Amino acid sequence: MPEADINFYFDPVCPFAWMASKWIRMVQAQRDYSVDWRFISLRLINAEVDYDAHFPPEYEAGHTAGLRLLRVAARTRREQGRAAVGELYASLGASIFDSPPAPGKDSAVADHRGSAGFVEPILRQLGVPVALAGAVDDESWDAEIHAETEEALGLTGRDVGTPIIHFEPPTGVAFFGPVISRLPDEQDAVQLWDHVVGLAGFAGFAELKRSLRELPQLRGLGVDVDEVGVQQDWHAGSRRQKT
């Protein structure tokens, strides 16, 4: 297939990837870019990490749910085509992040997100076979997801999170992020894009960073669009408790 204008590597349970994906869709609509939605798994990146020692208690379940959803996305791509991945991600993200959080659920929500029961109604609404949800338990897809994760990390280095964006592949600029907690309006969306690509494309540029992050304006995280999320300090691009 011909190269897309943008390769967007996502993990479906990452709120910052979801915010960036909504921004990219705004840019795509105004610049008429094509986007190929590709996979990067936080669970596979942290495969050798002791979650109990290094992460908040809900992270292992959340990252595992992301991997299970990526299995469904990989099977969807194989059987329904690459365009179907973008539609699936849009529906998954809307269900996970753009709806109010379920009352009384914490880490159990992460387990549910990685279940066939969570995915099946989404597939049904998209008009694709509900049987695709069976991939959540099929580890045979993990090699493909791992290869694409390594592809993404090969573009940026390994000390990053999600999303990773590759503009004008195979030779164009690639970068982690941007990490945004608020969605810009249409005009600012394109301006932000031009700034990010311009900075990342400067020869010799490596990093501009602030580890303080607002909780994104996502109803699924309990933050409405007119609110400012609580500020958190992220270490090395994650919520690791120690390195």
Summary of the structure (lengths in Angstrom):
residues: 243
radius of gyration: 17.1
end to end distance: 40.2
largest distance: 49.3
contacts: 728
relative contact order: 0.18
helix: 51%
strand: 11%
